[in-house]
Structures are given as structure tokens and as C-alpha cells.
Amino acid sequence: MENDRLAGWSGTRRAVLVIVFKQAAANVIQTVDRIRAVLPQMERWMPAGAKIEVLSDRTVTIRSSVQEVELALLVSIALVVMVVFLFLRRFWPTFIANVTVPLALSGTAAAMYLLGFSLDNLSLMAITISVGFVVDDAIVVMENCYRFIEQGEAPLRAALEGARQIGFTWSR
């Protein structure tokens, strides 16, 4: 039944407004992608002259945040590898730094998936900060291992002793 006291407007034209809210546990990106996939089909069902327009999409900022974090992670990994190579000038420490960060990120993503966490701005910030910790610890452990190698220790013994001294320093 038409109500004279209620109206929807899009700019200066009358419109039927549909506002979609996601459920608490839903992924907002997936929700919007599914809605956008259905829109062309819904438009075919509409009478001639009627059209569907998206007036507001809050996922634009979320998507750009994810892209910025991805870029920051790639740049930080590249800088770490470059710095390790420039200062140590050895292949294996550079290779270890190159492998450590992606391995830590994939482990983090797997744990987040298994625990049912989603990627939001807070978790992206935490991942970005934790990459710095992983890289810092990896560089310090490598330097300590090389110190033992330069003192004449066998590589395996130097790695075990160097990692033992640095590992879990926060618990002491």
C-alpha cells in the first residue's frame, strides 16, 4: 500500500531504497561481491525504464586498506632482503631472510583460518607490525650465529648456540 508520508529519494528522483546490512559473522567483502553478482539478473527482472544503482559501497575503503597492507608487506620484504644482503654480503643469510617472512605470514594466515578469524583492519595492522618483529629476530639470530662461526664453531653448533642465546629473550 502506498504511503504519502514515506518516500525514498536518489538525488532529486523518487526511488525505492534497499539498504543491506551484513550479519555479525558475515564477511562484508564476500557479501558485497555476492550482491553485485546478482544485480545484473535483478535488473533484467525490473520493468523497462527502472534501473538499479549502487549509492554507497563501504567496501571500497576496506579493499584499499588490504591493498595498502599487501604493498607495505611486499616493500618491507624487499627492503629486508636488500639490507641483509648489503650488510652481510652472503647468500644464505639473505636466503633465510627471504624465506622467513613469507613462511611466518603463511603460518599466521593458516592459524587465523583455523581459528576462524577474518582479515580486518586490526588484524592487518597486527600482521604488518609482527613482520617487523620476525625480521628483526631473524637478523639478530643470523648475526649471532655468524659470530659463533667466526669464533671457530662448526656451523650446526653455531646455529644451535646462536639461536639458543637469542630465542625467547622475552621470557627471561
ZAVEX-606462 format. One line per 5 residues: number of its first residue (from 0); their letters; for each residue x, y, z of C-alpha. Coordinates in steps of 0.25 Angstrom, whole numbers. Layout:
N
NUM	a	X:Y:Z; ...
! end
This chain:
172
0	mendr	0:0:0; 5:14:-4; 8:23:8; 9:38:5; 17:41:17
5	lagws	28:32:13; 37:34:1; 51:29:-4; 60:39:-12; 72:37:-20
10	gtrra	77:51:-23; 65:58:-28; 57:46:-33; 48:37:-25; 54:23:-23
15	vlviv	52:10:-15; 64:9:-6; 69:-4:-1; 79:-4:10; 87:-17:12
20	fkqaa	93:-20:26; 102:-31:27; 101:-41:39; 111:-40:50; 119:-53:46
25	anviq	118:-50:31; 130:-45:23; 126:-31:17; 134:-33:4; 128:-46:1
30	tvdri	114:-41:4; 116:-29:-5; 122:-38:-16; 110:-47:-16; 101:-35:-17
35	ravlp	108:-29:-28; 108:-43:-35; 93:-44:-34; 90:-29:-38; 90:-32:-54
40	qmerw	80:-43:-52; 71:-34:-43; 72:-23:-54; 66:-32:-64; 54:-35:-56
45	mpaga	51:-20:-54; 41:-12:-63; 46:-4:-74; 52:9:-70; 55:5:-56
50	kievl	70:3:-53; 78:-2:-41; 89:8:-36; 98:5:-24; 98:18:-16
55	sdrtv	108:14:-5; 119:3:-4; 127:3:9; 136:-8:4; 144:2:-5
60	tirss	152:6:7; 153:-8:13; 159:-13:-1; 168:-1:-2; 173:-4:12
65	vqeve	176:-18:9; 184:-14:-4; 192:-4:4; 196:-14:14; 199:-24:3
70	lallv	208:-13:-3; 215:-10:10; 218:-24:13; 224:-26:-1; 232:-14:0
75	sialv	237:-18:14; 241:-32:10; 249:-26:-2; 256:-16:7; 259:-26:18
80	vmvvf	265:-35:7; 273:-24:1; 278:-19:15; 282:-33:19; 290:-35:6
85	lflrr	297:-21:7; 301:-23:21; 305:-38:22; 308:-40:7; 305:-55:8
90	fwptf	295:-63:1; 290:-72:12; 286:-61:22; 279:-54:10; 272:-66:6
95	ianvt	268:-69:21; 262:-55:22; 255:-56:9; 249:-69:13; 246:-65:28
100	vplal	236:-54:25; 227:-62:15; 227:-74:24; 223:-66:36; 212:-60:28
105	sgtaa	207:-73:23; 207:-79:37; 199:-67:42; 189:-68:31; 187:-83:34
110	amyll	186:-81:49; 176:-69:46; 168:-78:37; 168:-90:46; 163:-81:58
115	gfsld	152:-75:49; 158:-61:49; 156:-51:38; 165:-41:31; 160:-27:37
120	nlslm	168:-14:39; 172:-18:53; 178:-32:48; 185:-26:36; 191:-15:45
125	aitis	196:-27:55; 202:-35:43; 209:-23:38; 215:-20:52; 219:-35:54
130	vgfvv	226:-35:41; 236:-25:47; 238:-34:59; 240:-46:51; 250:-39:42
135	ddaiv	257:-33:54; 258:-46:61; 263:-54:49; 274:-43:46; 279:-43:61
140	vmenc	279:-59:61; 287:-59:48; 297:-49:53; 299:-57:66; 301:-70:58
145	yrfie	311:-64:49; 318:-58:62; 320:-73:66; 324:-77:53; 335:-66:52
150	qgeap	340:-71:66; 343:-85:60; 330:-93:64; 324:-103:54; 312:-97:46
155	lraal	302:-106:53; 307:-104:67; 308:-89:64; 294:-89:59; 289:-96:71
160	egarq	296:-88:81; 293:-75:74; 278:-78:73; 278:-83:88; 284:-70:93
165	igftw	274:-61:85; 262:-69:84; 251:-66:94; 259:-54:100; 245:-48:104
170	sr	243:-59:115; 256:-56:123
! end
